[in-house]
Amino acid sequence: MQRYESVLAFDCNCNYNAGMAQQDSARHAWAVFLTAHAVLVDAVEARLAKAGLPTLAWYDLLWALERAGDGRRRMHELADLVVLSRSNLTRLVDRLEKARVVRRVRSEDDRRGAYAEITAEGRKLRRRMWPVYAVAIDDLFGAHLTKAEAESVGRALREVLAAARGENSAAE
């Protein structure tokens, strides 16, 4: 597992004893968030690999497809739902298609458009991955937060996400 140091992401001359300004607190939280994200994703990936399962990106894409009513989404929809660049998404769909857990389907309405569609094997694979992923979430994240802390973190991150997407926040 890669070792991450949050000080690399944040050059803080914070005086914790005197208290931090809001801007310094936010920047510190950002650095901790990025570091925690990287460390946790690596740990989840290690658990999936140890179980002989594919990467978290595979799970993310399969889950995005499975959540669609008909199991298919246009590529640009997938790009908005998964945490990958469009070029990485195309390569990932190529790999999943080769593994026969996803297939590309031409749009009947727009011959230029295509859908990615989860296959029965893709659904089975996603269901096999979930118990490993769920235990990892519980062990690596949930076990270290109270219910109130988890709810607070969730609310704060939803606010940040909504703002980053240009959406109205729930607090407004």
N, C-alpha and C positions, 0 to 999 in steps of 0.2 A: 504494500500500500504506500502510495506517495505521501510524503510528509509536507504539510502546509503550515506556514507561519503567517498569522494574520498581520504581523508587522510589515510584511512585504506589500500588503495591499493598502496599508494605511500608515502614513508618516504622521504620527500624533505626538505633539509635545504637550500632551494633556497633563494638567495638574489635577489628579483625581482627588487629592485632599481638599483642594479649593473648589472643586466642582467644575463640571464642564459646561461650556455654553451649549445651547441647543444644537448649533451647527456641528460642534465637535462630537456631541453625543450621537447625532445622526451619522456622521462619518465613521465613528467607531462602530456603531451598530452595523453599518454597511460592510465594514471590513470583517467583522465577526460573522455576519450572514454569509458572505462569499466564502470564507474559510470553512464554516460549518457545512455549507452546501457541498463544497468540493470533497471534504473528508467523508461526509455521509454518503454521497453518491459512490465514492470509491469503496466504502465499506459494504454498501448494498451490492455493488457489482461483484465484489469478492465473494459474497454469500451466494449470489446467483451462479457464478462460475464454479464454486465448490459443489453446488448441487447439479452441475452439468447442464445448466440452463443458459440461454443467450443473455445478452446485455439488457440493461434497463431501457435503452432506446427501443429495443424490440418490444418490450412490454408496453411502453408508452404509446407506440404506434398501433399495436394490436388493440389496446384498450380504447384508443380514440376511434378506431373502426368499429369495434364491438358495441360501443355506446350509440352509434348511429343506428337508427331503426332498421335499416335494411343492410347494415354491415358494410356500407361503402361511403366513401367521401371523395370529393374532388381533391386534387393535390393541393390546391391553394387553401382549402379548408383544413386539411391536415397540417399544413405549415403553420396555421394559426393556433392549432391545438397542441402541437408537440414542441419541445424545446430544441429545435434543430434549424439550421439554415436551410433554405430551399435546395441548395445543391447537395447538402448532406442528406436531406430528406429523399431526394431522388435516388441517391446511392443506397440508402437504407431500404427503400421500397424495392430496388433491384435485388438486394440480398434476400429480403423476405420472399420475394417472388420466386427466386431461385430455390429457396427452401420450401416452396409450395404452401406457405402459410398466408400469403396474400396473392391476389392476382389483379392485373390491370384490366379494366373493362372500358371499352370505348363508349363515349356518350352517344346515345341514340339521337339526342336533340342537337348536339354540337359535335360534329365529327372531329374537330380539333381537340376537344376536351376528353379527358380520361378520368376514370375513377380508380381508386385503390379499393379493393374489396377483400375483407377477411374471408378465409376459407374455413371449412370445418376443422382442418388440422390447425389452423391459426387459433381458433377458439379453444381447442384442446390445449395447445401450448400455453396460451395466456392463462388458462385455468390452472395449469401445472405450475406456472411461475408465481401466481398470486400468494399461495401460502408461504413461500420463502420470502417474498417481498414484504408481506404483512408482518411476519415475525421480525424482520429486519427493522421495519418502521417502529414497531413496538419496542424492541430492544434498544435501538440506537437513538431514538427520538422520544417516543412517548414515555418511556420509563424515567425520563429525566425532567418531566414537566408535570405539574399538577394539572387537574382538569381546567382550573381557572387560568393557569399560564398558557395552556394549549389554546384555549378559546381566545385569550388576549393576543397571542402570536398570530392566530388565524385571522382575527379582525384587523390587526395592523397590516398584515401582508395583503389582505384583500383590498384595503385602502390604497396601499402603494401600487398594487397591480392595476386597480381601476384608474388611478391617476396616470400611470405610465401608458395605459391604453387610451387615455383621453376620455374616459367615461366619467359620469357623475359619481361621486363617492356616496356611499350609504349614509355618511354622517351629515351630508349637506341637506 
